[in-house]
């Protein structure tokens, strides 16, 4: 530590001013080679420095590690593009508050979609906003097709129920040959949380 040393002499610059330490006296016993790291002692040939699946983030630690070992290229998976849509005729888009045809009532601001979009973009994801989709089979098919063509993951929010008004599940399964992995989670007040897989 610096406090355990005494400066004896320094080198001088062109103006005769002190530049760098030349001689330093240690005020405590230091074992030979103490605090000296030999070249290549931290990573040896064949050592694993990053595991498969580790995320390369903007803080730079992983990139610095790869640079440290002289690795110019690595195989990576790009961050997925996420498409997001809302379903329910009674929803209103704050940017374009034109109500869809409904059963006589409506006017609920669509808060889920903008909230989810802001959260995803805050985490660095590219988000494709598909807007509000009407409670209509053809509208669902068109929106889902657009989402699958423009993104890697489609996130939906809105109407999810066990009745005939839930169009998402039958459209995914019948129109796109999708698989439902699960449709319920143990939580209140809502229990419906569906995960589908569509192979393109």
N, C-alpha and C positions, 0 to 999 in steps of 0.2 A: 504494500500500500504506500501511497505517496507520503503519508504522515510518518512512515517508518524509514524515511530516507533523508539524506542531507546533500544538498547541491554543493559540489566542490568547485567545478569550473564549467564554462560554457564556450561554445564556438562563437565567433564574431562574424557579423555581416560586413558588407562593403563599407558601411558607415561607422564601423567599430562598435556597434550595438550588440548586446547579447542576442544570440540566435537560438541555438538548441543546446540541450544539456550535453556536456562532454564527459564529465566525471561525476558519478553519483556514489555516495557512501551509504551503505545500508546500515541501519541502526539495530538490526536484529539478524540472527543467523538465518541464512537462506540455503537450503539443501541444493546440491548441484543439479542443474537442469529443471529446477522447480519453476512451474508456470511457463514452461517452454513447450509449445506444440510442434511436433515434427510434421513436415509436409506429408499429407496423405494419412495422418493418424486418425482423423475423425471418420473418414469413409474409405473403405478398402474395396478393391476390385471385386465385383460380384455382389456387393451389398445392395439391399433393396432400400431405396431412399423415398419412394412414394408407392403406396398401395393402389391397386386397381379400384376405381370408384371414388378416389379422393377428388374433391372439387377444387379447381383452380380459381381462386377468388382474387379480387382486386387488391387485397392487402399485400399480395406479392410474395408471401412466404414460399408457396409451392413453385412459383416461377423462379425465385431466387435459388431454391434447391436444385432445380433442373439446370440452371445456369452454372451453379457451383460445380456440378459433375460433368459439365461440358455437353449436356444433351440439347441438341438443336431442335429436334422434333419429337413429339409424342403423339400417340393416337388418342383422340378425345371424342366425346359425344357433345355436340353443341347443345346449348340451353334450349329447351323446347319452346315453340311458339304456341300461345294459348288463345283459343277463340272462346268468347263468352257471350251467352245470350240469355234473355229472360223470356218466360212464357206466362201468359195470363192476359186476357182481353182487358181487364180492368186496370192494368198498369199504365202509368203515364211516364213518358220520357221527359225529364226536366229540360232538355235542350230543344225538344220539339213536342210540346204537350198536346198532341192530337189523339184523342181517345179512339181505340179500336172498337168495332161493333161489339156490344156486350148484351147481357140479359137485363139491362135497365139500370144498372148501377156501375159505378167505376170511380176513377179519380184517385187511385192510390199511386203515390210517387214510387217509381222503381228505384229503391235505395240500394238493393243488394248488388246489382250489376256495377254501378259506379264505385261502390265501396270495394268490391272484389278487384275491379280493374286497378284502382289506386294502390291497393295492397300488392298486387302482382307486379305492377310497374315499379313500385318502390323496391321490390326485390330484384329488379333488373330484367324482368321478362318482357318480351314483346307480346302485346295483347291485340287481338283482332276483335273489335266490338261489333257484334252482329245485331245489336238492338233488341227490340221486343218482338216476339213472334206470336202471332195470333193463334187462338185455340182452334186450329184447323190442320188437318192431316197434311194437305199439300204445302202449307206454310212451314210446317215442321220439317218435312222432307227437304224442301228447298234450303232452309236455314242450316240444317245438319249437313247437307251435302256441301254447302259453301264453307262451313266450318272445317270439315274434314279435308277439303281441298286447300285451305289456306293456313291450317295449323296442325300441330301434332297432338294437341289435347283440346277437347271441347268441354267447357264448363258451363253447365246450365243452372239457372235458379228460377224459382217460381212455382208453378203448379206441379206438385208431386203427390199423388194420392192413390188410393186403392180402387177408385171408382172409374166410371167410363170417361170422366172428364180428363183423366190423365192420359194424354196422347203420346207422351215421350217414350214410355216403355214399349208399347206396341209398335210404334214407328221404328224405333231402334232395332227391335227384334225381327219384325216382319219385313220392313222395307230395306234394312241394311244388313240383315243377318247377324245382328249383334248378340252378344252374350251378356246376361245379367250376372255379375259376380255376387252382389248382395244388394238388398233393398231396404234394410232396417238397421238402425243403430240404437243402442239403449241410452236414450237421452230424452229430456223433456224441454220444451213442450212439443217439439216435432221429432218424429222418429224416422221419417223417410229420408234416407241418404243413399242414392243409387249409384253404383259403379258399373259402367258398361264397357265392353270391349268390342270394337268394330275392326275387323281385319280388312285392309284396303288392298 
